[in-house]
Amino acid sequence: MAMDGQGSDGRALGTRRALLTAAAGSAAALVATAAMPLTAVAADPDDVVKGVDNPTTATTSITDSGADSTAFAGQATGTGYGYGLLGTSAGGGGIVGWSVSAPDPGWFLPEYTSYTGVFGSAPTHPDPDIWATGVWGDSPDIGVLGTGGNGVIGYGYVGVEGDANINAGSIGVWAWAPSTAQLALKVTGKVQFSRSGRQSMSKGKSILTKSLAGVTASSKVFAVLATSESGRWVRAVVPATGKFTVYLNTTLTSSAVVSWFVLD
């Protein structure tokens, strides 16, 4: 005869009780799991967990094919000195970015980009009237600021280009020194100025007038004879609106050449 709550084989009650206990335990586990933060249930080692370091030995990438969407955005909205995005590297560039197409792999190598905080690259724009830019900085104050032993170094067919905007009085390049103990501008090599040149003077002439846009009565204009003319020299250079006039001390006995330079 079976005992109370026990089957004829002595196992039925134990089996039912075990099932009920397991079911209750599973339900409790589900409730506890629902109440836990997501970071505590991320058991998959391939998941990215917020608020902690995620060590890995392979590249983690995000591919976003949505129109006009951003693949990844970092925002630091708290007070203090947090960063929207921080990139570091023990070998290559700290942050490397390229647009449209990757740069030449022959020089886009860690040994070249190492010791570089930010490296940016872009191919030539198909429209010749639009510049492609590896790195673009913009601000109402300073678009790009470089400090250090050499604040900014430019290397290329044109190493550094400074363009004034369309506003009157704007400046393409401003070289500044805090006192006479420093140099505002130092040039090693040849210098070429568009507002300079050489002009021929015919025999029997003593006056040369040169038209040049932008010259005013207050412009500083210099001129010298560039050929040997015995007893002849430049007596005066007088600027006026849109022109300047070179006066010799007397008429030329042969043709000559005058070199001139407009400072402002």
C-alpha positions as CSV (number, residue, x, y, z in Angstrom):
1,M,0.0,0.0,0.0
2,A,1.4,3.4,-1.0
3,M,2.3,5.9,1.7
4,D,0.4,9.3,1.9
5,G,1.3,11.4,-1.0
6,Q,3.5,8.8,-2.5
7,G,2.9,6.6,-5.5
8,S,3.2,2.9,-5.6
9,D,6.8,3.2,-6.7
10,G,7.6,5.7,-4.0
11,R,8.7,8.4,-6.5
12,A,5.7,10.2,-7.9
13,L,5.4,12.8,-5.1
14,G,9.0,13.6,-5.2
15,T,8.9,14.1,-8.9
16,R,5.9,16.5,-8.7
17,R,7.5,18.4,-5.9
18,A,10.8,18.7,-7.8
19,L,9.0,20.1,-10.8
20,L,7.0,22.6,-8.8
21,T,10.2,23.7,-7.0
22,A,12.0,24.1,-10.3
23,A,9.2,26.1,-11.8
24,A,9.0,28.4,-8.8
25,G,12.8,28.9,-9.0
26,S,12.6,29.7,-12.7
27,A,9.9,32.3,-12.1
28,A,11.8,33.9,-9.3
29,A,14.9,34.0,-11.5
30,L,12.9,35.7,-14.3
31,V,11.6,38.3,-11.9
32,A,15.1,39.0,-10.5
33,T,16.6,39.2,-14.1
34,A,14.0,41.8,-15.1
35,A,14.9,43.9,-12.1
36,M,18.7,43.7,-12.8
37,P,20.5,46.3,-14.9
38,L,21.3,45.3,-18.5
39,T,25.0,45.4,-17.8
40,A,24.6,42.6,-15.2
41,V,22.9,40.2,-17.7
42,A,25.2,40.8,-20.6
43,A,26.8,37.4,-20.5
44,D,27.9,37.3,-24.1
45,P,31.6,38.4,-24.2
46,D,31.0,39.9,-27.6
47,D,28.5,42.5,-26.3
48,V,29.5,46.1,-25.7
49,V,28.7,47.0,-22.1
50,K,28.2,50.6,-21.1
51,G,30.1,52.2,-18.2
52,V,33.0,49.8,-18.2
53,D,36.1,49.0,-20.2
54,N,35.4,46.5,-23.0
55,P,38.7,44.7,-23.7
56,T,39.1,43.1,-27.1
57,T,41.7,41.9,-29.5
58,A,39.8,42.6,-32.7
59,T,38.3,45.6,-34.4
60,T,34.9,46.7,-33.2
61,S,33.0,48.5,-36.1
62,I,29.6,50.0,-36.7
63,T,28.2,50.1,-40.2
64,D,25.3,52.5,-40.9
65,S,23.7,52.4,-44.3
66,G,20.8,54.8,-43.5
67,A,20.5,57.9,-45.7
68,D,21.9,61.1,-44.0
69,S,22.6,59.2,-40.8
70,T,25.6,59.2,-38.5
71,A,27.3,55.9,-37.8
72,F,28.6,56.9,-34.4
73,A,28.1,59.9,-32.2
74,G,29.7,60.8,-28.9
75,Q,28.3,63.5,-26.6
76,A,29.6,64.7,-23.3
77,T,26.9,66.7,-21.6
78,G,28.1,66.8,-18.1
79,T,30.1,69.5,-16.4
80,G,33.9,69.3,-16.1
81,Y,36.5,68.4,-18.7
82,G,34.9,65.4,-20.5
83,Y,35.4,64.8,-24.2
84,G,32.8,64.1,-26.9
85,L,35.3,61.6,-28.4
86,L,38.7,60.5,-27.2
87,G,41.0,58.4,-29.3
88,T,44.4,57.1,-28.3
89,S,46.9,54.8,-29.8
90,A,50.2,53.4,-28.6
91,G,51.4,52.9,-32.2
92,G,49.5,54.7,-34.9
93,G,47.5,57.9,-35.0
94,G,45.2,58.7,-32.0
95,I,42.3,59.5,-34.3
96,V,42.4,58.7,-38.0
97,G,39.7,59.7,-40.4
98,W,39.3,59.7,-44.2
99,S,36.5,60.9,-46.5
100,V,35.3,59.3,-49.8
101,S,38.3,57.0,-50.3
102,A,41.2,55.8,-48.2
103,P,44.6,57.4,-48.7
104,D,47.4,55.7,-50.5
105,P,48.3,52.6,-48.5
106,G,51.9,53.2,-49.4
107,W,52.2,56.0,-46.8
108,F,49.0,55.4,-44.8
109,L,50.9,53.2,-42.4
110,P,51.2,53.1,-38.6
111,E,54.9,53.9,-38.8
112,Y,54.0,57.1,-40.6
113,T,50.9,58.1,-38.6
114,S,52.5,57.3,-35.2
115,Y,53.2,60.3,-33.0
116,T,50.2,62.0,-34.7
117,G,47.2,63.0,-32.6
118,V,44.8,63.5,-35.5
119,F,45.3,62.4,-39.0
120,G,42.7,63.3,-41.7
121,S,42.7,62.5,-45.5
122,A,40.6,63.2,-48.5
123,P,41.1,62.8,-52.3
124,T,41.0,65.6,-54.8
125,H,37.5,67.0,-55.3
126,P,36.2,66.3,-58.8
127,D,35.1,70.0,-59.0
128,P,38.2,72.1,-59.4
129,D,36.5,75.0,-57.8
130,I,36.0,73.1,-54.5
131,W,38.8,72.2,-52.2
132,A,39.1,68.8,-50.6
133,T,40.3,69.0,-47.0
134,G,41.9,66.4,-44.9
135,V,41.2,68.4,-41.7
136,W,38.8,71.4,-41.6
137,G,38.6,73.7,-38.6
138,D,36.1,76.5,-38.4
139,S,35.3,79.1,-35.8
140,P,34.3,82.8,-35.7
141,D,37.6,83.2,-33.8
142,I,40.4,80.7,-34.8
143,G,39.6,77.9,-37.2
144,V,42.9,76.0,-36.6
145,L,45.3,76.7,-33.7
146,G,48.8,75.2,-33.7
147,T,51.2,75.5,-30.8
148,G,54.6,74.0,-30.1
149,G,58.1,74.2,-31.3
150,N,56.7,74.9,-34.7
151,G,53.1,76.0,-34.4
152,V,52.1,75.1,-37.9
153,I,54.1,73.5,-40.7
154,G,52.8,73.2,-44.2
155,Y,54.4,71.0,-46.8
156,G,53.4,70.7,-50.5
157,Y,53.5,72.4,-53.8
158,V,52.2,75.3,-51.9
159,G,53.2,74.8,-48.3
160,V,50.9,77.4,-46.7
161,E,48.2,79.5,-48.3
162,G,46.3,82.3,-46.6
163,D,43.3,83.8,-48.4
164,A,41.6,87.0,-47.3
165,N,37.8,86.9,-47.5
166,I,35.7,89.4,-49.5
167,N,35.4,91.9,-46.7
168,A,37.3,95.2,-47.1
169,G,40.5,95.3,-45.1
170,S,40.7,91.5,-44.5
171,I,44.1,89.9,-44.4
172,G,45.4,86.8,-46.0
173,V,48.4,86.2,-43.7
174,W,49.3,88.2,-40.6
175,A,52.8,87.9,-39.2
176,W,53.0,89.3,-35.7
177,A,55.7,89.7,-33.1
178,P,55.1,91.0,-29.5
179,S,58.2,93.3,-29.5
180,T,61.3,94.2,-31.4
181,A,63.1,91.3,-29.7
182,Q,61.3,88.9,-32.0
183,L,60.8,88.6,-35.8
184,A,57.3,88.9,-37.3
185,L,58.5,87.5,-40.6
186,K,61.6,85.6,-41.6
187,V,62.2,84.4,-45.2
188,T,64.9,82.0,-46.3
189,G,65.2,82.0,-50.0
190,K,63.7,84.0,-52.8
191,V,60.7,86.3,-52.4
192,Q,58.2,87.3,-55.1
193,F,55.8,90.1,-55.0
194,S,53.0,90.7,-57.5
195,R,53.2,94.4,-57.0
196,S,56.7,94.8,-58.2
197,G,58.4,94.8,-61.6
198,R,60.7,96.2,-64.2
199,Q,59.8,98.9,-66.8
200,S,61.7,100.2,-69.8
201,M,62.3,103.9,-70.4
202,S,63.2,105.2,-73.8
203,K,66.1,107.5,-74.7
204,G,65.3,111.2,-74.2
205,K,62.7,110.4,-71.4
206,S,62.9,111.6,-67.8
207,I,59.4,110.6,-66.6
208,L,57.8,107.2,-66.3
209,T,54.2,106.7,-65.4
210,K,53.0,103.2,-64.3
211,S,49.3,102.3,-63.9
212,L,48.6,99.9,-61.0
213,A,45.3,99.2,-59.4
214,G,45.1,99.8,-55.7
215,V,47.8,102.5,-55.5
216,T,46.8,105.6,-53.6
217,A,48.4,109.0,-52.9
218,S,49.6,107.5,-49.5
219,S,51.2,104.4,-51.0
220,K,54.8,103.7,-50.4
221,V,56.5,103.2,-53.8
222,F,60.2,102.7,-54.4
223,A,62.1,102.7,-57.8
224,V,65.7,102.6,-58.9
225,L,67.5,102.5,-62.2
226,A,68.3,98.9,-63.1
227,T,70.8,99.8,-65.8
228,S,73.9,101.9,-65.5
229,E,73.1,105.4,-66.7
230,S,76.0,107.8,-66.0
231,G,74.8,111.0,-64.2
232,R,71.2,109.8,-64.1
233,W,69.2,108.7,-61.0
234,V,65.7,108.5,-59.7
235,R,64.9,111.9,-58.3
236,A,61.4,111.1,-56.9
237,V,58.5,108.6,-57.1
238,V,55.1,110.1,-56.7
239,P,52.0,107.9,-56.1
240,A,48.5,108.8,-57.0
241,T,45.2,107.0,-57.4
242,G,45.7,104.0,-59.6
243,K,49.2,104.9,-60.7
244,F,52.7,106.2,-59.7
245,T,55.2,108.4,-61.6
246,V,59.0,108.0,-61.6
247,Y,61.0,111.2,-62.1
248,L,64.7,111.1,-63.1
249,N,67.0,114.0,-62.5
250,T,67.4,114.5,-66.3
251,T,66.7,113.0,-69.6
252,L,68.2,109.7,-70.7
253,T,70.9,109.5,-73.3
254,S,70.0,105.9,-74.0
255,S,67.2,103.5,-73.2
256,A,67.1,102.3,-69.6
257,V,65.2,100.0,-67.2
258,V,63.6,101.0,-63.9
259,S,62.9,98.5,-61.1
260,W,59.9,99.3,-58.9
261,F,58.2,98.0,-55.8
262,V,54.9,99.1,-54.2
263,L,54.7,98.4,-50.5
264,D,51.0,99.2,-49.9
